[in-house]
């Protein structure tokens, strides 16, 4: 089978199409013929050499967390899926025995990690992590859901966002940002979103963004957000200086959920404002398999349509990463086989 492997950690030019043996399932595994796999900033960090998980000694490496396809074969102990089933992988990998796996939510697992291997024609996965797809859900749409939409959905739940809330989403044109805007609207909330691109913000307004702010400087954004209103919640997938910004604009008792570090790993925080304002700063990673199942239901019933910027054949995976690196896209980039 073919796989789009990372053969050099130098960015998009480090992706090569290679041949690998088609996997065989173990007792609790399934082999999925991959039809679509979306890429994420997580994959790009690995490709750029910004991940301790993958080094030159571990190449070639096949990344890809978010895959959808058809079950080819299952192990002897598998009863949850059968060959021919249309499925989507929840990329969570958990130990199943720690207190957090027992009590939930599963993404608090002490040994939490993520599946990699979707950028190939076939993938061997844990069968229990497969979500069955209704016929009404397209494979490319399904592949867009796990990382971006599951993350945004879990963040909104952790922030207890509800009808009439005002939600601030800096970097609203990224994968999690787009998902956050769409899902906040489904929750009945209003949104403020930012981007450096006027054209991208126009697209976001068509997707339901209520208030668009062009710019990237936290000081300028602070004034612009405060001129609109006082957010009840902030979805922060950027980190860095946007963390201090988010806390500054939050209302008393407001909640900010952080899931990323694209803009930096540290931020200055006004501690007095944090405790005197009863504000909450919440870390969040991915979501749960139940979250993903809910998202599939929303797509199946027509309530949610994942935003796809473009699709690329497997042999053009490097081009897809170049588009991500150049920040050209709004919505998900999906690889098809």
LINQUIVEN-V812428 format. One record per backbone hydrogen bond with DSSP energy under -1.0 kcal/mol. CO is the residue of the C=O (numbers start at 1). NH is the residue of the N-H. Records with the same first field share a line. If there is no record, write none. Layout:
CO->NH + NH
This chain:
1->20
2->121
3->5 + 18
5->16
6->61
8->10
11->14
12->15
14->7 + 8
16->5
18->3
26->29
27->77
28->127
29->75
30->125
31->72 + 73
32->123
33->70
35->337
36->68
37->335
40->44
41->45
42->46
43->47
44->48
45->50
46->49
47->11
55->58
61->6
63->119
64->118
66->38
67->89
68->35 + 36
69->87
70->33
71->84
73->31
75->78
82->85
85->71
86->133
87->69
88->131
91->115
93->113
98->102
99->103
100->104
105->108
106->109
109->112
113->93
118->120
119->4
121->34
123->32
125->30
126->129
127->130
129->90
131->88
134->137
138->142
139->143
142->145
145->150
147->151
148->152
149->153
150->154
151->155
152->156
153->157
154->158
155->159
156->161
157->160
162->165
165->190
166->232 + 233
167->192
168->235
169->194
171->174
174->178
175->179
176->180
177->181
178->182
179->183
180->184
181->185
182->186
183->187
184->189
185->188
188->164
190->167
191->211
192->169
193->213
194->172
195->215
197->201
198->202
199->203
200->204
201->205
202->206
203->207
204->209
205->208
211->193
213->195
217->221
218->222
219->223
220->224
221->225
222->226
223->227
225->228 + 229
231->251
232->255
233->168
234->257
236->259
238->263
239->242
240->243
241->245
242->246
243->247
244->248
245->249
246->250
251->254
254->280
255->234
256->282
257->236
258->284
261->264
264->240
269->271
270->274
271->275
272->276
273->277
274->279
277->253
280->256
282->258
288->292
289->293
290->294
291->295
292->296
293->297
294->298
295->299
296->300
297->301
298->303 + 304
299->302
307->332
310->334
312->336
313->316
314->317
316->320
317->321
318->322
319->323
320->324
321->325
322->326
323->328
324->327
332->309 + 310
333->39
334->312
335->37
336->314
